[in-house]
Amino acid sequence: MNEFALDLAQIRADARREMAKGPVTATYGIDVKRVIDVLNEILATELVCVMRYKRHYYMAQGVHGPTVAAEFLEHAKDEQRHADLAAERIVQLGGAPDYNPAVLAGRAHTHYAEGDSLRSMIEEDLVAERIAISSYAEIARWLGDADPTSRRTIEVLLADEEDHADDLRSLLQKLPG
């Protein structure tokens, strides 16, 4: 079995010499620029989801409208929190969160789909959640142990997206044909 040992003198020297890098140390095991780019894709995805959910919240009509609208609003708030988490991590890694509206839709993993009925709005949101689940799971695997902090952040988002998909599936099952 390997004996655990640290070269604390070297760690301390590196920490002092490279203070400007913030949390990115020599032990960071992945291309930080690529991680920032991927986090900006997540930021765009989450912002597009916020806008779609907010539109659906305001457009929800009919007998089931108020119940579904409340779910849309809750999801919009969660997606905004996700965007904030992605932006915070981007800054921690020394990057800049990209909120440029001209490029958000093109960088997002999901699409902005309006839907023309309560059922189609729920279906569009469920498709978007499933896309986020698949892409975030792949990102978490890619990050692995190379960036456990970003991976854990993605895993928090992933758990919420799975919960959203389950909520939307339940709503669909309650709607008539």
N, C-alpha and C positions, 0 to 999 in steps of 0.2 A: 504494500500500500504506500502511496506517495505521501510524504510528510508535507504538511502545509507550512509555507514560509513566505513572508513578505519582505521585500527590500524597502523598508520604510524610509531610509535615507533617500533613495531614488524617487520614491513616490512623493515625498515632501519637496524635493528639488523640482520635479516636474510640475507639481501643483503651483509652486511659486513662479516658475518660469513661464507657464502657459495660462496664467489667470484669465486672460482675455477670452479664452475658449469656454468659460463658464463650466457647465457640467460635462462637456465633451472632453474626456481624458484619453490617454493612450490606450486604455482598456476598452474604449468604444470600438466595437468589432464590425462596423458596417460603414458604408459610404454615407456620411452625414448629409451631403447635398441631395443624394437620391432619397433619403428618408424625408427630408424637408419637402421635396417635390411630391412624394406620395402623400404626405400629410396635407399639402395644399390641395391635392385631388380630393382627399377626405373632406377638407374644409368646404370645397366647392359642392361636393355631393350633399353635405349636410345643409348648406345654405339653399340649394335648389329644393331640398325636401321641406325646409321651413316655408319657403314661398308656396310650394304646391299645397302643403297642409293648411296654410293660412287661407288660400283661395278656397279650398274645399270646406273649411270651417264656415266661411261667409256664404258659400253657395249651397250648403246642405239644406234641403227643403223636404217637406212632406211629413207624414206621421212619425217617421223614424228620424227626421232631420235633427231635432234637438239632441237626441242621444248620440247620434253619429258625430254631430258637430262638436260635442264635448270631447269625444275621443280624438277628433282631428286637432283640436286646440291643445290637448295634453301632449299629443305627439309632436306638434309644432314646437312646443316649449322644450321638449326633450331634444329635438334636433338642434335647436339653438344652443342648448347646453353642450351638445356634442361638438358643434362648430367652435364654441369657445374653448373646449378642451384641446381640440386640434390646433387652434391658433396659439394657445398658451405653450403647447409643446414645441411648435415651430419656433417661437421666440426663444424658448429655453435652449434649443439647439443652435441658436445664432442666426436663424432665418427670419424672413418677413412673411407674415400671412398675406396672401394675395386675395383681396376682396374686389378686384377689378370686375365690374359687372359685364364688361365686354367679353370676358373669357370664362366666366363661371360655368355657364351651361356646357361649353365645349370640354371643360376639364372634369366635370362631374361624372360619376359612374352611372348615375340615374338620369332620367329625362324629366322634363317638366311637362306633365300631361294633365290637361284640365279635367277631362271627363265631362259627360253631358247629363249624367243622372247620378243619383246617390250610389247606385250599384257600381257604375263605371268609375266613380271617384275612388270608392273603396278598392276596387280591383287595381286601379293604377297605383294607388299607394301600396297595396300588397306586393305588386310586381317590384316596385322600387325598394321595398324592405327586403325582398328576397335577393335582389341584386346586391344591396349593401351587405347582407349576410354573407353571400358567397365571396364578394371581393374583400371584405374585412377579415374573414377567416383565412383567406390566402395571404393577406398582408401580415396577419399575426404569425402565420407559419414562416413567412419570409424573414420577419424580424427575429424570430426565435430567441436565442440567448444573446444575440449580438447587441440588442437594444431592448432590454427587459422593461424599461420604463415606458417606451412608446408601445411596446407589445401589450402591456397591461392596460394602457389607455384604450387601445383598439379593442381589447377584450371587453372592456366596460361598454363601449359603443355596441359591440357585437351582441352582448347580452340584452341590451335595450332594444336593438333592432329585432331580435328573435321574439321578444315580448310584444313588440308592435305588430309583427306578422301574425302572432297568435291572436291578438286583439282583433285585427282586421278580418282574419278568417272567421272568428266567432261572429263578428258583425254581419258578414256575408251570409252565414248560415241562418241568421235571424230574419234576414230580409225575404219577403215573398219572391218567388220565381224570378 
